[in-house]
Amino acid sequence: MSWELLLWLLALCALFLLLVQLLRFLRADGDLSLLWAEWQGRRPEWELTDMVVWVTGASSGIGEELVYQLSKLGVSLVLSARRVHELERVKRKCLENGNLKGKDILILPLDLTDRSSHEAATKAVLQEFGRIDILVNNGGRSQRSLIVDTNLDVFKELIELNYLGTVSLTKCVLPHMIERKQGKIVIVNSIAGIVSVPLSSGYCASKYALRGFFNCLRSELNKYPGIIISNICPGPVQSNIIKNALAEEVKKTVANVGEQSHKMATSRCVRLMLIAMANDLKEVWIAEQPFLLVTYLWQYMPTLATWITNKLGTKRISNFQSGMV
């Protein structure tokens, strides 16, 4: 075989492999490190059993689904949100469908904006279970309104809840993890914490702030390799986040939530979150196409990404003004 023919064969093989990877990427719903961990990494069923997991925002959406999947892994759960009756409903379903008993689940009502209550809440968890292995900062709200129409109180509310509430609770749990030299702090951030999304300026700002804060915390915890900070960034997911989103005023919510079926199934998003937690991944992106591609472009080709998001943003604003979210 001549060298020229061999080079042609190698080039064809390389092209074939490139096409295979491109097709995989077009069907991907997570970043490369996350999908590699799903294929070759540690299983949540092996790594997360017997842990004490505290989940905020556990009464609906991603938080609720996360609790259900965790309940099948043999963990002890702390469920926090403001609506006690919804937490009771979630607990009953965990006991019906999971592998837990009543003593394994603590209902702990919590308002993230009431920062004075966070220390007492942390002590209550430690008194009940003796430790906190994983804190999942999931509580928060979104927003749908144009900047020019939005009252300043809406931005304040989003920063108080999404950012300062999460920071406050983390600071209460952190000394316990530092004392034990281990623990996982999981932040349910958003693709909107990486990519600027029209109509969600206050939400984006709060998520950008979380990403910056927890990246700094990770560097400050460099002496404690057993404490893992995981920044989870989902894209559009089927949940009540739009229904509960703030509008132009604090007491006003979105009137029309629109069609949700095109978004990622909550169960799939949570499964990928558990894989990220089991494999101690520092930051993961969970989104179907084209949102995943836009995130990669925003990170590595910002000029092109800005052009694309401007085009998509124009359509999104037009839909919003027509009464479709």
C-alpha positions in Angstrom: 0.0 0.0 0.0 1.4 3.4 -1.0 1.9 6.2 1.5 -0.5 8.4 -0.5 -3.3 5.8 -0.3 -2.7 5.3 3.5 -2.9 9.1 4.1 -6.2 9.2 2.1 -7.6 6.3 4.3 -6.6 8.1 7.5 -8.1 11.3 6.3 -11.4 9.5 5.5 -11.4 7.8 8.9 -10.8 11.2 10.6 -13.7 12.7 8.6 -16.0 9.8 9.5 -15.2 10.2 13.2 -15.8 13.9 13.0 -19.2 13.4 11.4 -20.1 10.8 14.0 -19.2 13.3 16.8 -21.1 16.1 15.0 -24.2 13.9 14.9 -23.8 13.0 18.5 -23.5 16.7 19.4 -26.6 17.6 17.4 -28.5 15.1 19.6 -26.8 16.0 22.8 -28.6 17.5 25.8 -25.6 18.2 28.0 -22.1 19.4 27.7 -19.3 17.1 26.8 -17.9 16.5 30.3 -21.4 15.7 31.6 -22.2 13.2 28.8 -18.8 11.6 29.3 -19.6 11.1 33.0 -23.0 9.7 32.0 -21.3 7.1 29.8 -18.1 6.3 31.8 -18.5 8.0 35.1 -19.7 7.0 38.6 -23.4 6.2 39.1 -25.6 8.2 41.5 -26.9 4.8 42.8 -23.3 4.1 44.0 -22.2 7.5 45.2 -25.2 9.3 46.8 -26.6 6.6 49.0 -26.8 7.2 52.8 -26.2 11.0 52.4 -28.2 13.8 54.0 -29.5 16.1 51.3 -31.1 19.4 51.9 -33.1 20.7 48.9 -34.6 24.2 48.7 -37.4 24.9 46.4 -38.5 21.3 46.9 -42.3 21.9 46.5 -42.4 22.1 42.6 -40.5 21.8 39.4 -36.9 20.7 39.3 -36.7 20.6 43.1 -39.7 18.3 43.4 -38.5 15.9 40.8 -35.0 15.9 42.3 -36.5 14.9 45.7 -38.4 12.0 44.1 -35.3 10.6 42.3 -33.2 11.1 45.5 -35.8 9.2 47.5 -35.1 6.1 45.5 -31.3 6.3 46.4 -31.6 5.7 50.1 -30.8 9.2 51.3 -32.1 11.3 54.1 -34.0 14.3 52.8 -34.6 17.8 54.1 -37.4 19.5 52.1 -37.6 23.3 52.2 -39.9 25.8 50.6 -42.5 28.3 51.8 -45.6 26.2 51.1 -45.9 23.6 53.9 -48.9 21.8 52.4 -47.0 21.3 49.1 -44.0 19.9 51.0 -46.3 17.5 52.8 -47.7 16.4 49.4 -44.1 15.8 48.1 -43.2 13.9 51.3 -46.2 11.6 50.9 -45.3 10.8 47.3 -41.7 10.1 48.3 -42.9 7.6 50.9 -45.2 6.0 48.4 -42.7 5.7 45.6 -39.3 5.8 47.2 -37.3 3.6 49.6 -37.6 5.9 52.6 -39.5 5.9 55.9 -41.1 8.9 57.6 -38.1 9.5 59.9 -35.8 9.9 56.8 -37.6 13.0 55.6 -37.7 16.3 57.4 -40.1 19.0 56.3 -38.4 22.4 57.1 -40.4 25.4 55.9 -38.0 28.2 54.7 -38.3 31.6 53.2 -35.0 32.4 51.4 -35.7 36.1 51.7 -35.9 35.9 55.5 -32.2 35.6 56.0 -32.5 35.9 59.8 -34.1 32.4 59.9 -31.3 30.6 58.0 -29.1 29.9 61.0 -31.9 28.4 63.0 -32.9 26.2 60.0 -29.4 24.9 59.6 -29.2 24.0 63.3 -32.6 22.2 63.0 -31.2 20.0 60.2 -28.0 19.2 62.2 -30.1 18.4 65.3 -32.3 16.0 63.2 -29.6 14.2 61.2 -26.2 15.2 62.7 -24.7 16.4 59.4 -25.4 17.9 56.0 -23.7 16.1 53.1 -25.3 17.9 50.2 -27.0 21.4 50.1 -28.9 21.9 46.8 -29.6 25.6 46.3 -32.6 25.3 44.0 -35.1 27.9 45.4 -35.8 30.9 43.2 -38.0 32.7 40.7 -37.7 33.8 37.1 -39.0 36.9 35.3 -40.7 37.9 32.0 -40.8 41.6 31.3 -39.0 44.3 29.3 -36.4 46.3 31.2 -38.0 49.6 30.3 -41.4 48.5 31.8 -40.0 46.8 34.9 -40.3 48.4 38.4 -37.0 48.5 40.3 -38.6 46.5 43.1 -38.7 43.4 40.8 -34.9 43.5 40.3 -34.5 43.9 44.1 -36.8 40.9 44.8 -34.9 38.7 42.3 -31.5 39.6 43.9 -32.9 39.1 47.4 -34.4 35.7 46.6 -32.2 34.1 44.0 -28.8 35.6 45.0 -28.7 36.8 48.6 -31.0 34.1 49.9 -28.8 31.4 48.4 -25.6 33.1 49.6 -27.0 33.4 53.1 -28.0 29.8 53.4 -24.7 28.6 52.0 -22.8 30.7 54.5 -24.8 29.1 57.3 -24.0 25.5 56.1 -20.4 26.2 55.1 -18.8 26.2 58.6 -20.2 22.7 59.2 -18.7 21.4 55.9 -15.4 23.1 56.6 -15.3 21.5 60.1 -15.9 18.0 58.5 -13.7 18.9 55.5 -16.3 17.5 53.1 -19.6 18.2 51.5 -21.3 19.2 48.3 -22.8 22.5 47.5 -25.0 22.4 44.4 -26.3 25.5 42.8 -29.2 25.2 40.4 -28.2 28.1 38.2 -29.3 28.5 34.6 -28.1 28.8 31.0 -29.4 32.3 31.6 -26.4 32.7 34.0 -24.2 32.3 31.0 -26.2 33.6 28.0 -28.1 36.9 28.2 -31.8 36.3 27.6 -34.2 39.1 26.6 -37.2 39.6 29.0 -35.2 38.1 31.9 -32.8 40.8 32.8 -33.2 40.6 36.6 -33.2 36.8 36.5 -30.1 36.8 34.4 -28.4 39.3 36.7 -29.1 37.1 39.8 -27.8 34.0 38.0 -24.7 35.7 36.7 -24.1 36.9 40.3 -24.4 33.3 41.6 -22.0 32.0 39.1 -19.4 34.6 40.0 -19.9 34.2 43.8 -19.6 30.4 43.8 -16.6 30.4 41.4 -14.9 32.7 44.0 -15.9 30.4 46.8 -14.5 27.4 45.0 -11.1 29.1 44.8 -11.2 30.1 48.5 -12.0 26.4 49.4 -8.9 25.2 47.6 -7.5 23.9 50.9 -10.6 21.7 51.3 -10.7 19.4 48.3 -13.4 17.4 49.9 -15.9 20.3 49.6 -17.3 20.3 46.0 -19.0 23.3 44.4 -21.2 22.2 41.5 -22.8 24.9 39.3 -25.7 23.3 37.4 -27.0 25.3 34.4 -30.2 24.0 32.9 -31.8 25.4 29.8 -35.6 25.4 29.3 -37.2 22.7 31.4 -40.8 21.7 31.9 -41.8 23.2 35.2 -43.8 26.0 36.8 -41.0 28.5 36.5 -42.8 30.6 34.0 -46.1 30.4 35.8 -44.4 31.7 39.0 -42.2 34.3 37.1 -42.4 37.9 38.1 -43.6 40.4 35.6 -43.4 44.3 35.5 -44.3 44.5 39.2 -43.5 42.4 42.2 -47.2 41.4 42.8 -47.8 40.7 39.2 -47.1 37.3 37.5 -47.1 36.2 33.9 -50.6 35.8 32.5 -50.0 33.3 29.7 -47.3 30.6 30.3 -47.6 29.3 26.7 -46.7 25.8 25.4 -44.2 23.9 27.5 -44.0 20.5 25.7 -41.0 21.6 23.6 -38.8 21.9 26.7 -36.7 19.3 28.3 -38.5 16.7 30.5 -37.8 17.5 34.1 -37.0 13.9 34.8 -34.1 13.9 32.3 -32.8 17.2 33.6 -32.7 15.8 37.2 -31.0 12.6 36.1 -28.2 14.6 34.5 -28.0 16.7 37.7 -27.5 13.5 39.8 -24.8 12.4 37.4 -23.0 15.7 37.8 -23.3 15.4 41.6 -22.1 11.8 41.7 -19.0 12.8 39.6 -18.2 16.1 41.4 -18.4 18.1 38.2 -17.7 21.8 38.8 -20.1 23.2 36.1 -22.4 21.5 33.8 -24.8 22.7 31.0 -28.0 20.8 30.6 -30.1 21.8 27.5 -31.4 20.5 24.3 -30.5 22.0 21.0 -30.4 24.7 19.9 -29.9 26.1 23.4 -26.8 23.9 24.1 -25.1 25.1 20.8 -25.9 28.8 21.6 -24.3 28.3 25.1 -21.1 26.9 23.5 -21.0 29.8 21.0 -21.6 32.3 23.8 -18.7 30.9 25.7 -16.2 30.5 22.8 -17.5 32.6 19.9 -19.3 35.5 21.6 -19.7 37.8 18.6 -21.5 35.1 16.6 -23.5 34.1 19.7 -24.6 37.7 20.3 -25.9 38.0 16.7 -27.8 34.7 17.0 -29.3 35.6 20.4 -30.3 39.1 19.1 -32.2 37.4 16.3 -33.9 34.9 18.6 -34.5 37.7 21.1 -36.4 39.8 18.6 -38.7 36.8 17.9 -39.1 36.1 21.7 -40.0 39.8 22.4 -42.5 39.7 19.5 -44.2 36.6 20.9 -44.2 38.1 24.4 -45.9 41.2 23.2 -48.5 39.1 21.3 -49.4 37.3 24.5 -47.2 34.2 24.0 -44.3 33.4 26.3 
